[in-house]
Amino acid sequence: MFQQISKLLIASSIALLSFQSHALDSTTRNGNLLAMGLPAFAAGMSFLNDDTEGVVQLIKSEAVTLGIVEVLKSSTHQMRPDGSDNKSFPSGHAAVAFSAAQYMQMKGGWEYGAPAYLAASYVAYARVDARKHHWRDVAAGAGTGMLTTYYFTDANSDRRLGMSWTGRSASLLYQQPIK
């Protein structure tokens, strides 16, 4: 069962990445590739560490993240900066990327988390640069992805970094046990 899921994840990741080859410019294309590549890398990291439970946590957090994003897109009807449709808020690309970055930080520590957050930030920048989202859209997507992953994922250490989003404000939270 686990091997079938891993093969399905790899095949779907390759298929999704191949669809991005037609992006208009390199920033947009690279942002799209990172949005798909970060969750694939996070899953691969867990596969290599025989962390089946972690893969399930990643799948749950990404699925719930996408569900929340789609509900918000369908209910807020915010026009994109380029005027192409009314599904700007929040950014699904940013949500998926920051969900994976939060997962990598929680499972691998800052050695994985810091580069993953930089890559996710590039995804957010690329979405704004392509005029597909406003900054508030990518911030809301990032917060959504990070919070759902924080909820569904068990960290490998006692130290945690998370983000809380209330709609009007955001706060970072760092926890470390006192010894």
C-alpha positions in Angstrom: 0.0 0.0 0.0 2.8 2.4 1.0 4.7 1.7 -2.3 1.5 2.3 -4.3 1.0 5.7 -2.6 4.6 6.7 -3.2 4.4 5.8 -6.9 1.2 7.7 -7.2 2.8 10.8 -5.5 5.8 10.6 -7.7 3.8 10.2 -10.9 1.4 13.0 -10.1 4.3 15.3 -9.2 6.0 14.7 -12.5 2.7 15.2 -14.4 2.0 18.5 -12.5 5.6 19.7 -13.0 5.3 19.0 -16.8 2.2 21.2 -17.1 4.3 24.2 -15.8 6.7 24.2 -18.8 4.5 26.6 -20.7 4.6 29.4 -18.1 5.0 32.9 -19.7 8.2 33.9 -18.0 10.9 32.3 -15.9 9.8 33.8 -12.6 6.3 32.4 -13.0 7.6 29.1 -14.2 10.1 28.7 -11.4 7.5 29.8 -8.8 5.0 27.2 -10.2 7.7 24.5 -10.1 8.6 25.3 -6.5 5.0 25.3 -5.5 4.7 21.7 -6.7 8.3 20.7 -5.9 8.3 21.7 -2.2 5.5 19.2 -1.2 7.2 16.5 -3.4 10.5 17.1 -1.7 8.9 17.1 1.8 7.3 13.7 1.0 10.6 12.4 -0.3 12.3 13.5 2.8 9.9 11.5 4.9 10.1 8.5 2.6 13.9 8.4 2.9 13.5 8.6 6.7 10.9 5.8 6.8 8.4 8.2 8.3 5.1 6.8 7.0 3.2 8.7 9.7 4.9 11.9 8.5 3.8 11.3 4.9 0.2 10.9 6.1 0.5 14.1 8.2 1.8 15.9 5.1 -1.0 14.6 2.9 -3.6 15.6 5.5 -2.2 19.1 6.0 -1.9 19.7 2.2 -5.4 18.4 1.6 -7.0 20.5 4.3 -5.0 23.5 3.2 -6.3 23.2 -0.4 -9.8 22.6 0.9 -9.7 25.8 3.0 -8.3 27.7 0.1 -11.0 26.6 -2.3 -13.8 27.4 0.2 -12.3 30.9 0.7 -11.8 31.5 -3.1 -15.4 30.4 -3.7 -16.9 32.6 -1.0 -14.8 35.8 -1.1 -14.9 36.4 -4.9 -11.8 38.7 -4.9 -10.7 39.9 -8.4 -7.2 39.0 -9.4 -4.9 42.0 -10.2 -4.8 40.9 -13.8 -8.6 40.8 -14.0 -8.7 37.1 -15.2 -11.2 35.9 -12.6 -12.5 36.4 -9.1 -10.5 33.7 -7.2 -7.6 35.8 -6.0 -8.0 35.3 -2.2 -6.1 33.4 -0.8 -3.2 32.1 -2.9 -3.3 28.4 -3.3 0.3 28.3 -4.6 1.5 30.1 -1.5 -0.6 27.9 0.8 0.8 24.7 -0.6 4.4 26.0 -0.6 4.3 27.3 3.0 2.5 24.2 4.2 5.4 22.1 2.8 8.0 24.6 4.3 6.3 24.4 7.7 6.4 20.6 7.5 10.1 20.5 6.6 10.9 22.8 9.5 8.9 20.7 11.9 10.4 17.4 10.7 13.9 18.4 9.7 14.6 21.5 11.8 15.9 24.8 10.5 18.5 23.1 8.3 15.5 22.1 6.0 13.0 24.8 7.2 15.0 27.9 6.4 15.7 27.0 2.7 12.1 25.8 2.3 10.8 29.1 3.7 13.0 31.0 1.3 11.7 28.9 -1.6 8.1 29.4 -0.4 8.7 33.1 -0.2 9.9 33.0 -3.8 6.6 31.3 -4.8 4.7 34.1 -3.0 6.8 36.8 -4.8 6.3 35.1 -8.2 2.5 35.1 -7.7 2.4 38.8 -7.0 4.9 39.5 -9.8 2.7 37.6 -12.3 -0.2 39.8 -11.2 -2.2 36.7 -10.1 -2.4 37.8 -6.4 -2.1 40.8 -4.1 0.3 40.6 -1.1 -2.6 40.0 1.2 -3.6 36.9 -0.9 -0.2 35.3 -0.6 0.0 36.2 3.1 -3.3 34.6 3.8 -2.3 31.5 1.8 1.0 31.3 3.7 -0.8 31.6 7.0 -3.3 29.0 6.1 -0.7 26.5 4.9 1.5 27.0 8.0 -1.4 26.7 10.5 -2.9 23.5 9.0 0.5 21.9 8.9 1.3 23.0 12.5 -2.0 21.4 13.5 -1.6 18.1 11.7 2.2 17.5 12.0 4.1 16.1 15.0 7.5 17.8 15.3 10.6 15.7 15.6 11.9 18.0 18.4 10.5 19.9 21.3 11.2 23.2 19.5 8.5 24.6 17.3 7.9 27.7 15.2 4.4 28.5 14.0 2.3 31.4 12.8 -1.1 32.5 13.9 -3.4 34.4 11.5 -6.6 36.2 12.7 -7.5 38.0 9.5 -6.3 41.4 10.8 -3.0 40.4 12.3 -0.4 37.7 12.2 2.0 36.5 15.0 4.9 34.2 15.1 5.2 31.7 17.9 8.4 30.0 19.0 8.3 27.3 21.7 11.2 25.6 23.4 11.0 23.6 26.6 12.8 24.9 29.7 15.3 22.4 31.0 
